[in-house]
Protein backbone atom coordinates (compact mmCIF):
# COMPACT_ATOMS: atom_id res chain seq x y z
CA UNK A 1 0.00 0.00 0.00
CA UNK A 2 1.37 3.37 -0.97
CA UNK A 3 1.80 6.15 1.54
CA UNK A 4 0.78 8.64 -1.16
CA UNK A 5 -2.78 9.85 -1.57
CA UNK A 6 -2.91 9.46 -5.35
CA UNK A 7 -5.86 11.84 -5.85
CA UNK A 8 -4.22 14.59 -3.82
CA UNK A 9 -0.90 14.15 -5.64
CA UNK A 10 -2.61 14.18 -9.05
CA UNK A 11 -4.37 17.42 -8.13
CA UNK A 12 -1.09 18.93 -6.99
CA UNK A 13 0.65 17.93 -10.22
CA UNK A 14 -2.22 19.34 -12.27
CA UNK A 15 -1.95 22.67 -10.43
CA UNK A 16 1.84 23.01 -10.35
CA UNK A 17 3.29 20.63 -12.97
CA UNK A 18 5.23 17.47 -12.30
CA UNK A 19 8.70 19.05 -12.40
CA UNK A 20 7.73 21.69 -9.84
CA UNK A 21 6.21 19.06 -7.54
CA UNK A 22 9.37 16.99 -7.88
CA UNK A 23 11.48 20.01 -6.89
CA UNK A 24 9.23 20.51 -3.85
CA UNK A 25 9.62 16.80 -3.04
CA UNK A 26 13.40 17.07 -3.09
CA UNK A 27 13.35 20.07 -0.75
CA UNK A 28 10.86 18.27 1.50
CA UNK A 29 13.05 15.16 1.62
CA UNK A 30 16.08 17.13 2.80
CA UNK A 31 14.05 19.24 5.22
CA UNK A 32 12.29 16.18 6.60
CA UNK A 33 15.56 14.38 7.28
CA UNK A 34 16.94 17.43 9.08
CA UNK A 35 13.76 17.91 11.09
CA UNK A 36 13.61 14.23 12.02
CA UNK A 37 17.12 14.47 13.49
CA UNK A 38 16.05 17.54 15.47
CA UNK A 39 12.85 15.76 16.52
CA UNK A 40 14.80 12.77 17.79
CA UNK A 41 17.08 15.03 19.83
CA UNK A 42 14.14 17.01 21.24
CA UNK A 43 12.36 13.73 22.03
CA UNK A 44 15.36 12.40 23.95
CA UNK A 45 15.58 15.69 25.88
CA UNK A 46 11.81 15.67 26.49
CA UNK A 47 11.71 19.17 24.97
CA UNK A 48 7.97 19.05 24.41
CA UNK A 49 7.64 22.53 22.90
CA UNK A 50 10.23 21.69 20.23
CA UNK A 51 8.66 18.29 19.58
CA UNK A 52 5.29 19.97 19.02
CA UNK A 53 6.80 22.69 16.82
CA UNK A 54 8.67 20.22 14.59
CA UNK A 55 5.65 17.94 14.32
CA UNK A 56 3.49 20.91 13.34
CA UNK A 57 5.90 21.81 10.52
CA UNK A 58 6.18 18.22 9.31
CA UNK A 59 2.41 17.76 9.51
CA UNK A 60 1.91 20.66 7.13
CA UNK A 61 4.70 19.84 4.69
CA UNK A 62 3.85 16.14 4.45
CA UNK A 63 0.19 16.98 3.89
CA UNK A 64 1.17 19.39 1.14
CA UNK A 65 2.90 16.51 -0.68
CA UNK A 66 -0.11 14.18 -0.47
CA UNK A 67 1.35 12.13 2.40
CA UNK A 68 -1.90 12.41 4.32
CA UNK A 69 -1.40 9.39 6.58
CA UNK A 70 2.02 10.65 7.62
CA UNK A 71 0.55 14.11 8.17
CA UNK A 72 -2.03 12.58 10.53
CA UNK A 73 0.74 10.82 12.47
CA UNK A 74 2.55 14.12 12.95
CA UNK A 75 -0.71 15.77 13.97
CA UNK A 76 -1.32 13.11 16.64
CA UNK A 77 2.24 13.45 17.93
CA UNK A 78 1.97 17.24 17.98
CA UNK A 79 -1.24 16.99 20.04
CA UNK A 80 0.37 14.45 22.38
CA UNK A 81 3.37 16.74 22.91
CA UNK A 82 1.15 19.73 23.64
CA UNK A 83 -0.94 17.66 26.05
CA UNK A 84 2.16 16.29 27.74
CA UNK A 85 3.46 19.85 28.07
CA UNK A 86 0.32 21.19 29.74
CA UNK A 87 -0.76 18.12 31.67
CA UNK A 88 2.69 16.70 32.47
CA UNK A 89 2.10 13.36 30.74
CA UNK A 90 5.00 11.43 29.21
CA UNK A 91 5.18 11.29 25.43
CA UNK A 92 3.92 8.10 23.82
CA UNK A 93 6.72 5.73 22.93
CA UNK A 94 6.12 5.74 19.16
CA UNK A 95 9.00 7.70 17.67
CA UNK A 96 10.46 4.60 15.99
CA UNK A 97 7.11 3.88 14.32
CA UNK A 98 6.97 7.44 13.02
CA UNK A 99 10.56 7.23 11.76
CA UNK A 100 9.63 4.05 9.88
CA UNK A 101 6.54 5.78 8.47
CA UNK A 102 8.69 8.70 7.26
CA UNK A 103 11.08 6.25 5.60
CA UNK A 104 8.24 4.47 3.78
CA UNK A 105 6.67 7.75 2.67
CA UNK A 106 9.93 9.18 1.31
CA UNK A 107 10.61 5.89 -0.47
CA UNK A 108 7.14 5.88 -2.04
CA UNK A 109 7.62 9.44 -3.29
CA UNK A 110 11.02 8.53 -4.74
CA UNK A 111 9.60 5.49 -6.51
CA UNK A 112 6.66 7.50 -7.85
CA UNK A 113 8.86 10.19 -9.37
CA UNK A 114 11.43 7.71 -10.69
CA UNK A 115 8.72 5.72 -12.45
CA UNK A 116 6.95 8.71 -13.92
CA UNK A 117 9.95 10.76 -15.06
PASEBA-1860 file (N, C-alpha, C; in nm, 3 decimals):
! residues 117
1> XXXXXXXX> 0.084/-0.118/0.000/0.000/0.000/0.000/0.088/0.124/0.000 ~ 0.058/0.215/-0.086/0.137/0.337/-0.097/0.101/0.436/0.013 ~ 0.201/0.510/0.055/0.180/0.615/0.154/0.123/0.742/0.090 ~ 0.121/0.745/-0.042/0.078/0.864/-0.116/-0.072/0.860/-0.142 ~ -0.139/0.970/-0.116/-0.278/0.985/-0.157/-0.274/1.024/-0.305 ~ -0.305/0.927/-0.392/-0.291/0.946/-0.535/-0.376/1.061/-0.589 ~ -0.499/1.076/-0.538/-0.586/1.184/-0.585/-0.529/1.320/-0.548 ~ -0.480/1.332/-0.427/-0.422/1.459/-0.382/-0.296/1.492/-0.462
9> XXXXXXXX> -0.211/1.391/-0.487/-0.090/1.415/-0.564/-0.122/1.451/-0.708 ~ -0.219/1.385/-0.768/-0.261/1.418/-0.905/-0.310/1.562/-0.914 ~ -0.388/1.603/-0.815/-0.437/1.742/-0.813/-0.321/1.840/-0.802 ~ -0.225/1.807/-0.718/-0.109/1.893/-0.699/-0.029/1.905/-0.829 ~ -0.009/1.793/-0.896/0.065/1.793/-1.022/-0.010/1.871/-1.129 ~ -0.141/1.859/-1.131/-0.222/1.934/-1.227/-0.208/2.085/-1.203 ~ -0.206/2.124/-1.077/-0.195/2.267/-1.043/-0.055/2.322/-1.069 ~ 0.048/2.247/-1.034/0.184/2.301/-1.035/0.272/2.251/-1.149
17> XXXXXXXX> 0.249/2.133/-1.195/0.329/2.063/-1.297/0.423/1.968/-1.226 ~ 0.448/1.857/-1.291/0.523/1.747/-1.230/0.665/1.788/-1.190 ~ 0.733/1.865/-1.273/0.870/1.905/-1.240/0.874/1.992/-1.115 ~ 0.779/2.082/-1.102/0.773/2.169/-0.984/0.745/2.085/-0.859 ~ 0.652/1.992/-0.869/0.621/1.906/-0.754/0.743/1.821/-0.717 ~ 0.816/1.775/-0.817/0.937/1.699/-0.788/1.040/1.786/-0.717 ~ 1.055/1.910/-0.758/1.148/2.001/-0.689/1.105/2.020/-0.543 ~ 0.976/2.038/-0.521/0.923/2.051/-0.385/0.951/1.925/-0.305
25> XXXXXXXX> 0.935/1.809/-0.370/0.962/1.680/-0.304/1.107/1.672/-0.258 ~ 1.198/1.714/-0.344/1.340/1.707/-0.309/1.374/1.798/-0.190 ~ 1.315/1.916/-0.188/1.335/2.007/-0.075/1.273/1.946/0.051 ~ 1.153/1.890/0.036/1.086/1.827/0.150/1.170/1.712/0.206 ~ 1.226/1.631/0.117/1.305/1.516/0.162/1.423/1.562/0.248 ~ 1.494/1.663/0.203/1.608/1.713/0.280/1.561/1.776/0.411 ~ 1.457/1.858/0.403/1.405/1.924/0.522/1.352/1.822/0.623 ~ 1.286/1.720/0.573/1.229/1.618/0.660/1.340/1.543/0.734
33> XXXXXXXX> 1.445/1.508/0.663/1.556/1.438/0.728/1.620/1.524/0.836 ~ 1.637/1.652/0.808/1.694/1.743/0.908/1.601/1.757/1.028 ~ 1.473/1.774/1.001/1.376/1.791/1.109/1.361/1.663/1.191 ~ 1.371/1.549/1.127/1.361/1.423/1.202/1.479/1.408/1.298 ~ 1.596/1.451/1.258/1.712/1.447/1.349/1.689/1.540/1.467 ~ 1.636/1.659/1.439/1.605/1.754/1.547/1.493/1.699/1.636 ~ 1.395/1.635/1.575/1.285/1.576/1.652/1.337/1.468/1.746 ~ 1.425/1.384/1.696/1.480/1.277/1.779/1.556/1.335/1.899
41> XXXXXXXX> 1.635/1.439/1.874/1.708/1.503/1.983/1.612/1.565/2.085 ~ 1.512/1.639/2.035/1.414/1.701/2.124/1.338/1.595/2.203 ~ 1.307/1.484/2.138/1.236/1.373/2.203/1.319/1.318/2.319 ~ 1.447/1.294/2.292/1.536/1.240/2.395/1.549/1.337/2.513 ~ 1.546/1.467/2.484/1.558/1.569/2.588/1.424/1.599/2.655 ~ 1.317/1.538/2.603/1.181/1.567/2.649/1.149/1.716/2.636 ~ 1.199/1.777/2.530/1.171/1.917/2.497/1.039/1.920/2.421 ~ 0.931/1.923/2.497/0.797/1.905/2.441/0.757/2.018/2.346
49> XXXXXXXX> 0.798/2.140/2.377/0.764/2.253/2.290/0.829/2.234/2.152 ~ 0.954/2.191/2.150/1.023/2.169/2.023/0.964/2.050/1.950 ~ 0.930/1.944/2.021/0.866/1.829/1.958/0.737/1.874/1.889 ~ 0.656/1.950/1.959/0.529/1.997/1.902/0.553/2.088/1.781 ~ 0.650/2.176/1.791/0.680/2.269/1.682/0.727/2.195/1.556 ~ 0.817/2.100/1.573/0.867/2.022/1.459/0.755/1.938/1.398 ~ 0.676/1.876/1.482/0.565/1.794/1.432/0.465/1.880/1.356 ~ 0.440/2.000/1.403/0.349/2.091/1.334/0.401/2.121/1.193
57> XXXXXXXX> 0.530/2.151/1.183/0.590/2.181/1.052/0.584/2.059/0.960 ~ 0.618/1.942/1.013/0.618/1.822/0.931/0.476/1.779/0.894 ~ 0.382/1.806/0.982/0.241/1.776/0.951/0.199/1.854/0.827 ~ 0.231/1.982/0.825/0.191/2.066/0.713/0.264/2.027/0.585 ~ 0.395/2.012/0.591/0.470/1.984/0.469/0.439/1.846/0.413 ~ 0.419/1.746/0.497/0.385/1.614/0.445/0.245/1.614/0.386 ~ 0.154/1.686/0.446/0.019/1.698/0.389/0.021/1.767/0.254 ~ 0.106/1.868/0.240/0.117/1.939/0.114/0.167/1.850/0.001
65> XXXXXXXX> 0.239/1.743/0.034/0.290/1.651/-0.068/0.208/1.523/-0.078 ~ 0.084/1.528/-0.033/-0.011/1.418/-0.047/0.025/1.297/0.040 ~ 0.103/1.319/0.144/0.135/1.213/0.240/0.041/1.229/0.360 ~ -0.087/1.207/0.334/-0.190/1.241/0.432/-0.185/1.153/0.556 ~ -0.151/1.026/0.541/-0.140/0.939/0.658/-0.025/0.982/0.748 ~ 0.087/1.017/0.686/0.202/1.065/0.762/0.167/1.197/0.831 ~ 0.098/1.284/0.760/0.055/1.411/0.817/-0.030/1.389/0.942 ~ -0.119/1.289/0.937/-0.203/1.258/1.053/-0.119/1.207/1.170
73> XXXXXXXX> -0.016/1.128/1.141/0.074/1.082/1.247/0.142/1.200/1.316 ~ 0.190/1.294/1.236/0.255/1.412/1.295/0.155/1.496/1.373 ~ 0.032/1.503/1.325/-0.071/1.577/1.397/-0.098/1.514/1.534 ~ -0.109/1.380/1.536/-0.132/1.311/1.664/-0.015/1.332/1.760 ~ 0.107/1.325/1.707/0.224/1.345/1.793/0.232/1.490/1.842 ~ 0.199/1.583/1.756/0.197/1.724/1.798/0.097/1.743/1.913 ~ -0.022/1.687/1.898/-0.124/1.699/2.004/-0.077/1.632/2.133 ~ -0.013/1.516/2.119/0.037/1.445/2.238/0.144/1.527/2.308
81> XXXXXXXX> 0.232/1.591/2.231/0.337/1.674/2.291/0.278/1.795/2.362 ~ 0.179/1.857/2.300/0.115/1.973/2.364/0.041/1.931/2.492 ~ -0.025/1.816/2.486/-0.094/1.766/2.605/0.006/1.731/2.714 ~ 0.113/1.665/2.677/0.216/1.629/2.774/0.276/1.754/2.838 ~ 0.288/1.860/2.758/0.346/1.985/2.807/0.254/2.050/2.910 ~ 0.125/2.051/2.884/0.032/2.119/2.974/-0.015/2.032/3.089 ~ -0.022/1.901/3.065/-0.076/1.812/3.167/0.030/1.721/3.229 ~ 0.155/1.742/3.190/0.269/1.670/3.247/0.257/1.518/3.229
89> XXXXXXXX> 0.212/1.477/3.111/0.210/1.336/3.074/0.338/1.304/2.998 ~ 0.385/1.181/3.004/0.500/1.143/2.921/0.455/1.130/2.774 ~ 0.549/1.148/2.684/0.518/1.129/2.543/0.494/0.981/2.516 ~ 0.407/0.951/2.419/0.392/0.810/2.382/0.523/0.758/2.324 ~ 0.546/0.631/2.338/0.672/0.573/2.293/0.657/0.523/2.148 ~ 0.635/0.616/2.053/0.612/0.574/1.916/0.701/0.645/1.815 ~ 0.812/0.699/1.859/0.900/0.770/1.767/0.956/0.675/1.661 ~ 0.992/0.555/1.698/1.046/0.460/1.599/0.942/0.427/1.492
97> XXXXXXXX> 0.817/0.415/1.530/0.711/0.388/1.432/0.697/0.506/1.336 ~ 0.708/0.627/1.387/0.697/0.744/1.302/0.818/0.755/1.209 ~ 0.937/0.723/1.261/1.056/0.723/1.176/1.041/0.622/1.062 ~ 0.986/0.506/1.092/0.963/0.405/0.988/0.859/0.454/0.887 ~ 0.757/0.524/0.935/0.654/0.578/0.847/0.714/0.684/0.754 ~ 0.800/0.769/0.807/0.869/0.870/0.726/0.952/0.801/0.617 ~ 1.024/0.698/0.655/1.108/0.625/0.560/1.024/0.566/0.446 ~ 0.913/0.504/0.480/0.824/0.447/0.378/0.768/0.556/0.287
105> XXXXXXXX> 0.726/0.666/0.346/0.667/0.775/0.267/0.768/0.836/0.171 ~ 0.890/0.862/0.219/0.993/0.918/0.131/1.028/0.819/0.020 ~ 1.034/0.691/0.053/1.061/0.589/-0.047/0.950/0.586/-0.153 ~ 0.826/0.590/-0.109/0.714/0.588/-0.204/0.717/0.709/-0.297 ~ 0.750/0.826/-0.243/0.762/0.944/-0.329/0.875/0.928/-0.429 ~ 0.989/0.876/-0.384/1.102/0.853/-0.474/1.064/0.758/-0.586 ~ 1.001/0.649/-0.551/0.960/0.549/-0.651/0.862/0.612/-0.749 ~ 0.765/0.686/-0.699/0.666/0.750/-0.785/0.733/0.839/-0.889
113> XXXXX> 0.824/0.925/-0.844/0.886/1.019/-0.937/0.989/0.952/-1.027 ~ 1.052/0.845/-0.982/1.143/0.771/-1.069/1.066/0.699/-1.179 ~ 0.951/0.646/-1.147/0.872/0.572/-1.245/0.802/0.662/-1.345 ~ 0.774/0.784/-1.306/0.695/0.871/-1.392/0.778/0.977/-1.461 ~ 0.909/0.978/-1.439/0.995/1.076/-1.506/1.048/1.023/-1.635
END
